[in-house]
Each structure stands twice: as structure tokens, then as C-alpha cells.
Amino acid sequence: MKRARKAPDVPLTELRLAHLIGGPTDAAGRRLVNLKVPADLLGRVHRVAQRLGVTKSAAIVALLNEGLDRAQARGVGNVS
């Protein structure tokens, strides 16, 4: 069974999917919070994380950051 890699050494607010495709790095010094995520959505995130070989947490953070960037680019409020 392939073991998930740690998130790259990038501040969580700057983490993108492109960072997850690169090689493994040290993830020490990160602060994460718990979120409630619908089970079906978590399943989809789990499959993405498996394909990229990263943790679910790293995949969720990268997806959230990219979504927030796109929302801000469309002018949907101040999301930074």
C-alpha cells in the first residue's frame, strides 16, 4: 500500500495543487483546524489525495486555496 506523503514546506495559505505534485518535504510547524466536511465530498477529496500521493489535509487546503483565488478573481467579495 502506497503511503501518503507529507504536505510540501509551503505556508498553508499559499498551498496549491501544483505544490502537491512535487516531491515530499517536511510538514513541521503547520497549524490546522478541524472542519466538518460532507462524507461524499470527503470521499472525492480522498480519491484526489490518493492519486497525488498526498494527505487528505494537504489536498483539502490546496483545493480551498485555489477555490478562494478563483472566487476573488471573479470579484466575489473579499476572500483574502
C-alpha positions in Angstrom: 0.0 0.0 0.0 1.4 3.4 -1.0 1.8 5.7 2.0 0.7 9.3 1.7 3.4 11.9 1.6 3.5 15.0 3.8 2.5 18.4 2.6 5.2 20.5 1.0 7.0 23.1 3.0 4.8 25.9 1.8 2.7 28.2 4.1 -0.8 26.7 4.1 -2.3 30.0 2.8 -0.1 29.6 -0.3 -0.5 25.8 -0.9 -1.8 24.9 -4.3 -2.3 21.6 -6.1 0.9 22.2 -8.1 2.8 22.1 -4.8 1.3 18.7 -4.1 2.6 17.1 -7.3 6.2 17.8 -6.4 8.3 15.6 -4.2 7.8 15.1 -0.4 9.1 17.7 2.1 8.9 18.3 5.8 5.5 19.5 7.1 6.6 20.5 10.6 5.3 23.8 12.0 1.8 23.8 10.4 -1.3 24.6 12.3 -4.5 23.0 11.1 -8.1 23.3 12.3 -10.9 20.7 12.2 -13.6 21.1 9.6 -16.9 19.3 9.1 -17.0 18.1 5.5 -19.8 16.1 4.0 -18.9 12.4 3.6 -19.4 12.3 -0.1 -17.2 15.3 -0.6 -14.5 13.8 1.6 -14.6 10.6 -0.5 -13.9 12.7 -3.6 -11.1 14.5 -1.8 -9.7 11.2 -0.6 -9.5 9.9 -4.2 -7.7 13.1 -5.4 -5.3 12.8 -2.5 -4.6 9.1 -3.3 -3.9 9.9 -7.0 -1.5 12.7 -6.0 0.1 10.7 -3.2 -0.6 13.3 -0.5 -2.6 13.6 2.7 -6.2 14.5 2.6 -5.5 17.6 4.7 -3.0 18.8 2.1 -5.5 18.2 -0.7 -8.3 20.0 1.1 -6.1 23.0 1.9 -4.9 23.3 -1.7 -8.4 22.9 -3.1 -9.7 25.6 -0.7 -6.9 28.0 -1.6 -7.4 27.5 -5.3 -11.2 28.0 -5.0 -10.7 31.1 -3.0 -8.3 32.5 -5.6 -10.9 31.9 -8.3 -13.7 33.4 -6.3 -11.6 36.5 -5.7 -10.6 36.7 -9.4 -14.4 36.7 -10.2 -14.9 39.5 -7.7 -16.9 37.5 -5.2 -16.3 39.6 -2.1 -13.0 40.0 -0.3 -11.9 36.4 0.3 -8.2 37.0 1.1 
